[in-house]
Amino acid sequence: MKGIIGPFERLESGMEEALEDGSETAMYHYAELLDRYIAIDGFVLEELMEKELNTLQVVRDVLDRPLKTLSNGEQTKVLWAAL
């Protein structure tokens, strides 16, 4: 679900790859990605989404499901919450 909001999944994947690499260059890259992730509230995104979904009376498990598997109403509410 993060993918519809911003580059969160791409940044998370890049940080994971950098950690696996472990080289000095990769650690600098990791630090850059982490700074971007923090700047766009990556660590609190799910909490913010859950709060908005709760307001819209949508259960939390929709965050763990692909968007295309949600009903039209759930998709609409998830997109509203993402705003």
C-alpha angles and dihedrals in degrees: 000000000000089000093070092055104046147313094304097122092046091051092046091050092048092050091050092050092049091051091049091050092050096187121137091250091050090051091054088050089048090053091052092049091046091052090053092046092052092045091058094045095252094160094054099036097102091048091051092046092049090052092051093045090051089053088052091046096244121141118246096240091078087078089065096049128080111259093239091061093059124093117254090256093050091048091052093049093047091051090048089051090050091059 
